[in-house]
Amino acid sequence: MRQKPYEKLKIILKKFWFLLWKDDSLKGWIFSLLFIFIFIKFIFFPTLNLITGTSLPLAIVESCSMHHQDNLLSNFDNWWESETSKYDYYNIQKEQFETFSFKRGFTKGDILFVIGAKPGEVRIGDVIIFNGGQKNPLIHRVIKIKETKEGAVYSTLGDNNNGQLEVEKDIKEEQIIGKAVLRLAPYAGWGKLVFYDWRKPKSERGFCHQN
């Protein structure tokens, strides 16, 4: 008796499911890893890109430029006391900063959730990811917005930096990749960073300290 098409499909799916989840042989492990890689690369991330509206929906923090002392346990009042003069220069007051996202910063190894940022949706205090002409995008806080005929021009500063980088003083709208909205997984990015953090200059390696 010939098998019906749906019966053949049922058998194929049953074998696929067994190979993917229940086969403990080397072949099963290789198949599972290959499937996970294909799923993440060609289904999960493209779908996430579409939903969030950015090409970088998940970002691993690779520097200490946004670190606050004690990180997750940071005391905002103590931190602000040491940073007051820096933000006075940019006319940003404590009461205003307390309303900003990530008011306690974030640190190296954190994984951030990022969404697309359309022109006009970025505000002072937002943390943006942008192309600064360097190897990797920068993740800093917006401290100034200037309106021009060509559109808004943004200026950022890392919470843990004593001054601005030249590349972040005049950021065009087209340079912005997205806006960070959530610290998704603190320190989880170290699973990747450990493979190349040792190549950095000695002063940039390892865990962060407040400047």
N, C-alpha and C positions, 0 to 999 in steps of 0.2 A: 504494500500500500504506500502510495506516495505521501510524503509529509506536506501538510499545508504550509504556506509561506510564514504565517505567524508562529507555527510550531518550530520551524527552523530558526526564526528570529529569537524565540524563547530559549532555545538550546544555546545559541551563540551568546546571548546575554548572560545566561547562567554560567557558561564557561568563563566569560569575561569577568564576571563578578568574583568567581572563585579565584582566578589568577590575580586579580587586583587586591583582594582583601584576605583571602584564606590560604593561598599557596605560600608556604614557608620556604620553598626551595630558592636557590639562587636566581633562577629564571623568574620566579614570582616577585622577588625583591627588585630585580632590575626593571621588570615591567611596571611595578608600582611607582618607582622613582621616576621613570620616564613619563608615566602618565601624569604624575603630580607636576613635573616640570612643564609639560605641554599645557596642562590646565592653567597653571599660574601665568605662564608667559602669553598664551594665545587666547585665553578666555577671561580669567580673573582680572588681570591688569587692564586689558582693553575695556572691559565692562566698567571697572572702577574709574578709568580715565573719562569715559562717557558720562558717568553719573556725577563726578565731581567737577568736570569741566576744566581739568588741568592735566598736563602730561606727566606730572609728578605728584600723585595723590598721597604717597607715603614717602617721607623724607627722613633720613637718618642724620642727626646732628653730628658733625664731624669736628667741631672746634669748641672752644670754651668761651666764645664771644658773648653768649647770652647767659652764662652761669651766674647764679647768686650763691653766696656762702651758705652751706648746709643744704642746698638744693631743695628737695621736697619738704624739708623741715625748716626752710629759710624763714627768718623773722623779717617781715616786710619793713617794719618801723626801724629796725636796726640797719637794714640795708639802705633804706632811704637816707638815713642820717649821714651815712658815709658818701652818698652820691648827690646830695642836695645841690652843691655848687655846680656840678656838671650839668644838671638839668635846668638850673636857674638860667644858665647861658642860653638855653633853647626855649626859655619861657614856659617850661612845663612844671606845674606845681604838684605837690604830693597828692592832693585831693583828686586831681585829674589822672595821675598815674594809677591810682587805686582802681580806676574804672577800666584800665587797659586789660586786654587779654594777656595771659601769662605774666601777671604782675610780679610773680616770684621767679620769672625766667624759666629756663630749662637748661639742660646740660648735655655734654658730649655723650653720645650713645643713645639718647632718647629718640624714639620714633614718633614723628609728628604726622597728624592727619591734615592734609592740605586740600583746599577747594579753589576753584578758579576765581579770579578777581577781575571783574569787568571795570572799565573806566568809570570812575565816580563811586565805586563801592569800597575803595580803600580810604581809611580814616587815620588820623594821627593816633598813634598807639598800637595800630595793627602790626602784626609780625608778618612780613612778606618774604617770599623767596624770589630771588631775581638773578638774572645773568649779569655778572659784573666783569665779564671778559677774563675770568679766571678759570682754572680747571674745573671747579665745581661751583654750583650756584651758592649765593650767600643767603643767610637767614637772619635778618635783623629787624629792628623795630622802627617804624616810621615816626620821625620826629618833626617833619616839616613837609608841607605840600604847597607847591607854587603853581598857579594857573597861568598857562601861556596860550598863545594862539594855536599851537600845535597839540595842546592837551596838557594834562597835569604832569608836573615833574616832582618826583619824590626824593626826600632826603632821609637816610636811615642812620641808626647808630646801634651797635651792640651794647646790651646792658652792662657787660663786663669790660668794655673797651673804654679807654680814657679819652679817646678822640675818634673822629671819623676817618674812614679810608677815603681816598680820592674817588674811588669808583662808586661810592654810595652817596655822593653829594648831589648828583643830578641824574636820577634814574627815570628813564622814559617809560611810558605805559607799556610799550612793546617789550620791554626787558623783564616785566613781571611775569613770573611763572604761576604764582598762586599766593594764597593767604593761609597761614597756619591757624587752625582753629582748635586743635585738641592735642594734648600729649597722650598719644595712644598707648605707648609701652615704654615706660622709663627704663633706661639702660639696656633694653633688648637689642639695640643696634650694635652693641659690643660684639655680638656673635659674628658680625662682619668686620668691624673695625680692627679686631685683633690681628687680622691677616696683613694689614699694611700700616697700622699706626706706628709700628716700630721704625718705619722708613722716614718718618717726619723728623725735623730738627728736635734735639733733646728737650728743648723748652716747650715743645708742643705735644709731647707724648704723654700718655697716661691720663689719669683723672684730673679734674679741673680744680682750680683754686681761684678765689676772688682777687682781682688785681687791686 
